Amino acid sequence: MTFREGDVVSRKAGGPLMTVEDVRADSLVAVVWFDADAHVQRDVFAPNTLHKWKLVENDDG
């Protein structure tokens, strides 16, 4: 799977929704998210450990 800056992802093993900040030259994906105390957290993950989320718009008017 290919990731781009701004994609919303989560770890396949579970966890918070995170935003991709960068896909590094070594192919690791740098992400950012807020923890339960509203502190910014950052980490990097191998792309095969992440799942991309897609926004689904509801058109119920």
MMTF fields as JSON, N, C-alpha, C and O atoms, coordinates in Angstrom:
{
  "mmtfVersion": "1.0.0",
  "mmtfProducer": "UNKNOWN",
  "numBonds": 243,
  "numAtoms": 244,
  "numGroups": 61,
  "numChains": 1,
  "numModels": 1,
  "chainsPerModel": [1],
  "groupsPerChain": [61],
  "chainIdList": ["A"],
  "bondAtomList": [4, 2, 8, 6, 12, 10, 16, 14, 20, 18, 24, 22, 28, 26, 32, 30, 36, 34, 40, 38, 44, 42, 48, 46, 52, 50, 56, 54, 60, 58, 64, 62, 68, 66, 72, 70, 76, 74, 80, 78, 84, 82, 88, 86, 92, 90, 96, 94, 100, 98, 104, 102, 108, 106, 112, 110, 116, 114, 120, 118, 124, 122, 128, 126, 132, 130, 136, 134, 140, 138, 144, 142, 148, 146, 152, 150, 156, 154, 160, 158, 164, 162, 168, 166, 172, 170, 176, 174, 180, 178, 184, 182, 188, 186, 192, 190, 196, 194, 200, 198, 204, 202, 208, 206, 212, 210, 216, 214, 220, 218, 224, 222, 228, 226, 232, 230, 236, 234, 240, 238],
  "bondOrderList": [1, 1, 1, 1, 1, 1, 1, 1, 1, 1, 1, 1, 1, 1, 1, 1, 1, 1, 1, 1, 1, 1, 1, 1, 1, 1, 1, 1, 1, 1, 1, 1, 1, 1, 1, 1, 1, 1, 1, 1, 1, 1, 1, 1, 1, 1, 1, 1, 1, 1, 1, 1, 1, 1, 1, 1, 1, 1, 1, 1],
  "groupList": [{"groupName": "MET", "atomNameList": ["N", "CA", "C", "O"], "elementList": ["N", "C", "C", "O"], "formalChargeList": [0, 0, 0, 0], "bondAtomList": [1, 0, 2, 1, 3, 2], "bondOrderList": [1, 1, 2], "singleLetterCode": "M", "chemCompType": "L-PEPTIDE LINKING"}, {"groupName": "THR", "atomNameList": ["N", "CA", "C", "O"], "elementList": ["N", "C", "C", "O"], "formalChargeList": [0, 0, 0, 0], "bondAtomList": [1, 0, 2, 1, 3, 2], "bondOrderList": [1, 1, 2], "singleLetterCode": "T", "chemCompType": "L-PEPTIDE LINKING"}, {"groupName": "PHE", "atomNameList": ["N", "CA", "C", "O"], "elementList": ["N", "C", "C", "O"], "formalChargeList": [0, 0, 0, 0], "bondAtomList": [1, 0, 2, 1, 3, 2], "bondOrderList": [1, 1, 2], "singleLetterCode": "F", "chemCompType": "L-PEPTIDE LINKING"}, {"groupName": "ARG", "atomNameList": ["N", "CA", "C", "O"], "elementList": ["N", "C", "C", "O"], "formalChargeList": [0, 0, 0, 0], "bondAtomList": [1, 0, 2, 1, 3, 2], "bondOrderList": [1, 1, 2], "singleLetterCode": "R", "chemCompType": "L-PEPTIDE LINKING"}, {"groupName": "GLU", "atomNameList": ["N", "CA", "C", "O"], "elementList": ["N", "C", "C", "O"], "formalChargeList": [0, 0, 0, 0], "bondAtomList": [1, 0, 2, 1, 3, 2], "bondOrderList": [1, 1, 2], "singleLetterCode": "E", "chemCompType": "L-PEPTIDE LINKING"}, {"groupName": "GLY", "atomNameList": ["N", "CA", "C", "O"], "elementList": ["N", "C", "C", "O"], "formalChargeList": [0, 0, 0, 0], "bondAtomList": [1, 0, 2, 1, 3, 2], "bondOrderList": [1, 1, 2], "singleLetterCode": "G", "chemCompType": "PEPTIDE LINKING"}, {"groupName": "ASP", "atomNameList": ["N", "CA", "C", "O"], "elementList": ["N", "C", "C", "O"], "formalChargeList": [0, 0, 0, 0], "bondAtomList": [1, 0, 2, 1, 3, 2], "bondOrderList": [1, 1, 2], "singleLetterCode": "D", "chemCompType": "L-PEPTIDE LINKING"}, {"groupName": "VAL", "atomNameList": ["N", "CA", "C", "O"], "elementList": ["N", "C", "C", "O"], "formalChargeList": [0, 0, 0, 0], "bondAtomList": [1, 0, 2, 1, 3, 2], "bondOrderList": [1, 1, 2], "singleLetterCode": "V", "chemCompType": "L-PEPTIDE LINKING"}, {"groupName": "SER", "atomNameList": ["N", "CA", "C", "O"], "elementList": ["N", "C", "C", "O"], "formalChargeList": [0, 0, 0, 0], "bondAtomList": [1, 0, 2, 1, 3, 2], "bondOrderList": [1, 1, 2], "singleLetterCode": "S", "chemCompType": "L-PEPTIDE LINKING"}, {"groupName": "LYS", "atomNameList": ["N", "CA", "C", "O"], "elementList": ["N", "C", "C", "O"], "formalChargeList": [0, 0, 0, 0], "bondAtomList": [1, 0, 2, 1, 3, 2], "bondOrderList": [1, 1, 2], "singleLetterCode": "K", "chemCompType": "L-PEPTIDE LINKING"}, {"groupName": "ALA", "atomNameList": ["N", "CA", "C", "O"], "elementList": ["N", "C", "C", "O"], "formalChargeList": [0, 0, 0, 0], "bondAtomList": [1, 0, 2, 1, 3, 2], "bondOrderList": [1, 1, 2], "singleLetterCode": "A", "chemCompType": "L-PEPTIDE LINKING"}, {"groupName": "PRO", "atomNameList": ["N", "CA", "C", "O"], "elementList": ["N", "C", "C", "O"], "formalChargeList": [0, 0, 0, 0], "bondAtomList": [1, 0, 2, 1, 3, 2], "bondOrderList": [1, 1, 2], "singleLetterCode": "P", "chemCompType": "L-PEPTIDE LINKING"}, {"groupName": "LEU", "atomNameList": ["N", "CA", "C", "O"], "elementList": ["N", "C", "C", "O"], "formalChargeList": [0, 0, 0, 0], "bondAtomList": [1, 0, 2, 1, 3, 2], "bondOrderList": [1, 1, 2], "singleLetterCode": "L", "chemCompType": "L-PEPTIDE LINKING"}, {"groupName": "TRP", "atomNameList": ["N", "CA", "C", "O"], "elementList": ["N", "C", "C", "O"], "formalChargeList": [0, 0, 0, 0], "bondAtomList": [1, 0, 2, 1, 3, 2], "bondOrderList": [1, 1, 2], "singleLetterCode": "W", "chemCompType": "L-PEPTIDE LINKING"}, {"groupName": "HIS", "atomNameList": ["N", "CA", "C", "O"], "elementList": ["N", "C", "C", "O"], "formalChargeList": [0, 0, 0, 0], "bondAtomList": [1, 0, 2, 1, 3, 2], "bondOrderList": [1, 1, 2], "singleLetterCode": "H", "chemCompType": "L-PEPTIDE LINKING"}, {"groupName": "GLN", "atomNameList": ["N", "CA", "C", "O"], "elementList": ["N", "C", "C", "O"], "formalChargeList": [0, 0, 0, 0], "bondAtomList": [1, 0, 2, 1, 3, 2], "bondOrderList": [1, 1, 2], "singleLetterCode": "Q", "chemCompType": "L-PEPTIDE LINKING"}, {"groupName": "ASN", "atomNameList": ["N", "CA", "C", "O"], "elementList": ["N", "C", "C", "O"], "formalChargeList": [0, 0, 0, 0], "bondAtomList": [1, 0, 2, 1, 3, 2], "bondOrderList": [1, 1, 2], "singleLetterCode": "N", "chemCompType": "L-PEPTIDE LINKING"}],
  "groupTypeList": [0, 1, 2, 3, 4, 5, 6, 7, 7, 8, 3, 9, 10, 5, 5, 11, 12, 0, 1, 7, 4, 6, 7, 3, 10, 6, 8, 12, 7, 10, 7, 7, 13, 2, 6, 10, 6, 10, 14, 7, 15, 3, 6, 7, 2, 10, 11, 16, 1, 12, 14, 9, 13, 9, 12, 7, 4, 16, 6, 6, 5],
  "groupIdList": [1, 2, 3, 4, 5, 6, 7, 8, 9, 10, 11, 12, 13, 14, 15, 16, 17, 18, 19, 20, 21, 22, 23, 24, 25, 26, 27, 28, 29, 30, 31, 32, 33, 34, 35, 36, 37, 38, 39, 40, 41, 42, 43, 44, 45, 46, 47, 48, 49, 50, 51, 52, 53, 54, 55, 56, 57, 58, 59, 60, 61],
  "secStructList": [7, 7, 7, 7, 6, 6, 7, 3, 3, 3, 3, 6, 6, 7, 7, 7, 7, 3, 3, 3, 3, 3, 3, 7, 6, 6, 1, 7, 3, 3, 3, 3, 3, 3, 7, 6, 6, 1, 7, 3, 3, 3, 3, 3, 3, 7, 4, 4, 4, 3, 3, 3, 3, 7, 7, 7, 7, 7, 7, 7, 7],
  "xCoordList": [0.848, 0.0, 0.895, 1.943, 0.474, 1.216, 0.575, -0.646, 1.388, 0.903, 1.438, 2.52, 0.642, 1.032, 0.79, -0.011, 1.494, 1.299, -0.176, -0.809, -0.723, -2.127, -3.062, -4.2, -2.609, -3.453, -3.751, -2.912, -4.945, -5.319, -5.124, -5.644, -4.363, -4.009, -4.185, -4.332, -4.168, -4.071, -3.201, -2.985, -2.705, -1.939, -2.897, -3.994, -2.509, -3.34, -3.616, -4.645, -2.707, -2.877, -3.823, -4.148, -4.272, -5.174, -4.48, -3.258, -5.261, -4.714, -5.43, -6.446, -4.886, -5.562, -5.441, -4.584, -6.313, -6.151, -5.0, -4.872, -4.155, -2.964, -2.912, -3.511, -2.202, -2.04, -0.606, 0.338, -0.45, 0.888, 1.511, 0.938, 2.698, 3.467, 4.452, 4.716, 4.997, 6.055, 6.238, 6.052, 6.598, 7.071, 8.56, 8.971, 9.351, 10.787, 11.479, 10.91, 12.701, 13.492, 13.704, 13.848, 13.723, 13.886, 12.555, 12.483, 11.497, 10.14, 9.336, 8.171, 9.916, 9.125, 8.154, 8.433, 7.01, 5.957, 5.956, 5.745, 6.193, 6.18, 4.759, 4.132, 4.255, 2.871, 2.8, 3.736, 1.666, 1.405, -0.028, -0.908, -0.266, -1.614, -1.646, -0.602, -2.834, -3.018, -3.362, -4.204, -2.707, -3.047, -4.269, -4.83, -4.673, -5.881, -5.796, -6.826, -4.582, -4.394, -4.151, -3.73, -4.414, -4.261, -2.807, -2.537, -1.879, -0.472, -0.151, -0.611, 0.638, 1.042, 2.045, 2.998, 1.814, 2.702, 3.172, 2.427, 4.396, 4.943, 5.682, 6.256, 5.651, 6.398, 6.551, 6.0, 7.291, 7.433, 7.102, 7.381, 6.506, 6.09, 6.416, 6.49, 6.605, 6.735, 5.374, 4.347, 5.357, 4.065, 3.183, 1.958, 3.779, 2.957, 2.265, 1.486, 2.529, 1.867, 0.709, 0.047, 0.463, -0.553, -1.724, -1.591, -2.866, -4.101, -4.561, -4.643, -4.858, -5.327, -6.839, -7.58, -7.283, -8.704, -9.178, -8.408, -10.458, -11.025, -12.287, -13.147, -12.377, -13.55, -14.732, -14.636, -15.835, -17.065, -18.062, -18.448, -18.46, -19.406, -20.816, -21.197, -21.596, -22.993, -23.834, -23.681, -24.714, -25.517, -26.978, -27.883, -27.212, -28.564, -29.263, -30.387, -28.594, -29.189, -29.407, -29.906],
  "yCoordList": [-1.172, 0.0, 1.238, 1.26, 2.253, 3.503, 4.548, 4.706, 5.255, 6.309, 7.651, 7.742, 8.697, 10.066, 10.966, 10.656, 12.081, 13.081, 13.455, 13.721, 13.476, 13.826, 12.637, 12.792, 11.444, 10.254, 9.991, 10.237, 9.494, 9.087, 7.58, 6.824, 7.156, 5.749, 5.303, 6.121, 3.995, 3.415, 2.175, 1.656, 1.706, 0.464, -0.703, -0.696, -1.678, -2.862, -3.565, -4.225, -3.428, -4.043, -3.243, -3.679, -2.071, -1.232, 0.025, 0.146, 0.954, 2.195, 3.393, 3.252, 4.581, 5.804, 6.055, 5.486, 6.914, 7.401, 8.386, 9.201, 8.311, 9.14, 9.746, 9.216, 10.847, 11.501, 11.333, 11.555, 10.938, 10.78, 12.156, 13.023, 12.344, 13.572, 13.451, 14.424, 12.248, 12.075, 10.59, 9.748, 10.286, 8.948, 9.112, 9.744, 8.546, 8.772, 8.018, 7.101, 8.415, 7.776, 6.288, 5.494, 5.91, 4.497, 3.746, 2.61, 4.383, 3.839, 3.781, 3.387, 4.161, 4.224, 5.397, 6.406, 5.251, 6.26, 7.02, 6.432, 8.332, 9.187, 9.692, 10.216, 9.528, 9.897, 10.789, 10.849, 11.487, 12.346, 12.119, 11.859, 12.22, 12.093, 12.752, 13.112, 12.91, 13.439, 12.29, 11.453, 12.243, 11.223, 11.675, 12.738, 10.881, 11.154, 12.464, 13.049, 12.933, 14.196, 15.371, 16.444, 15.169, 16.182, 16.607, 17.734, 15.694, 15.941, 15.375, 14.291, 16.116, 15.653, 14.515, 14.608, 13.448, 12.285, 12.05, 12.28, 11.597, 11.276, 9.944, 9.59, 9.209, 7.957, 7.6, 8.275, 6.552, 6.031, 4.544, 3.839, 4.086, 2.692, 2.169, 2.931, 0.876, 0.228, 0.271, 0.076, 0.523, 0.654, -0.588, -0.47, -1.768, -2.989, -3.171, -4.111, -2.291, -2.375, -1.387, -1.312, -0.621, 0.431, 0.124, -0.572, 0.662, 0.555, 1.974, 2.822, 2.236, 3.561, 3.652, 2.741, 4.774, 5.045, 5.969, 6.77, 5.852, 6.701, 7.38, 6.731, 8.69, 9.435, 9.073, 9.082, 8.759, 8.456, 9.56, 9.727, 10.293, 11.391, 10.857, 10.038, 11.333, 10.956, 12.024, 13.211, 11.621, 12.578, 12.523, 12.493, 12.509, 12.434, 13.777, 13.878, 14.825, 16.147, 16.825, 17.95],
  "zCoordList": [0.0, 0.0, 0.0, 0.646, -0.723, -0.801, 0.091, 0.094, 0.84, 1.724, 1.246, 0.667, 1.508, 1.157, 2.353, 3.235, 2.366, 3.408, 3.484, 2.461, 4.701, 4.905, 5.01, 5.454, 4.61, 4.75, 6.222, 7.088, 6.495, 7.846, 7.929, 7.108, 8.94, 9.082, 10.529, 11.437, 10.718, 12.061, 11.944, 10.849, 13.08, 13.067, 12.881, 13.44, 12.123, 11.923, 13.245, 13.395, 14.199, 15.511, 16.403, 17.507, 15.931, 16.7, 17.176, 17.087, 17.68, 18.188, 17.597, 16.916, 17.865, 17.435, 15.935, 15.258, 15.441, 14.076, 14.077, 14.991, 13.044, 12.944, 11.552, 10.616, 11.414, 10.124, 9.649, 10.406, 8.389, 7.818, 7.625, 6.966, 8.214, 8.037, 6.891, 6.185, 6.705, 5.713, 5.429, 6.308, 4.207, 3.868, 3.617, 2.644, 4.49, 4.482, 3.351, 2.759, 3.065, 2.01, 2.288, 1.359, 3.582, 3.939, 3.94, 4.408, 3.415, 3.259, 4.547, 4.511, 5.694, 6.914, 6.832, 6.183, 7.499, 7.455, 8.778, 9.839, 8.709, 9.901, 10.113, 9.193, 11.343, 11.643, 12.873, 13.671, 13.013, 14.161, 14.611, 13.791, 15.94, 16.489, 17.856, 18.401, 18.412, 19.763, 20.699, 20.373, 21.874, 22.857, 23.663, 23.397, 24.634, 25.422, 26.197, 26.534, 26.484, 27.205, 26.259, 26.692, 24.975, 23.932, 23.714, 23.299, 23.997, 23.705, 22.324, 21.964, 21.56, 20.23, 20.386, 21.16, 19.642, 19.635, 18.202, 17.249, 18.062, 16.742, 16.822, 17.852, 15.696, 15.623, 14.15, 13.281, 13.877, 12.517, 12.53, 13.5, 11.445, 11.334, 9.939, 8.975, 9.854, 8.553, 7.866, 8.516, 6.574, 5.88, 5.964, 5.947, 6.053, 6.11, 7.452, 7.612, 8.432, 9.74, 9.849, 10.885, 8.767, 8.8, 7.88, 6.873, 8.258, 7.473, 7.142, 8.032, 5.877, 5.464, 5.645, 5.275, 6.223, 6.395, 5.297, 4.768, 4.954, 3.908, 4.46, 5.056, 4.25, 4.669, 3.784, 2.557, 4.421, 3.696, 4.044, 5.201, 3.042, 3.269, 3.284, 2.448, 4.252, 4.378, 3.694, 3.985, 2.795, 2.031, 2.481, 1.648, 3.816, 4.343, 4.399, 4.893, 3.888, 3.773, 5.028, 5.043]
}
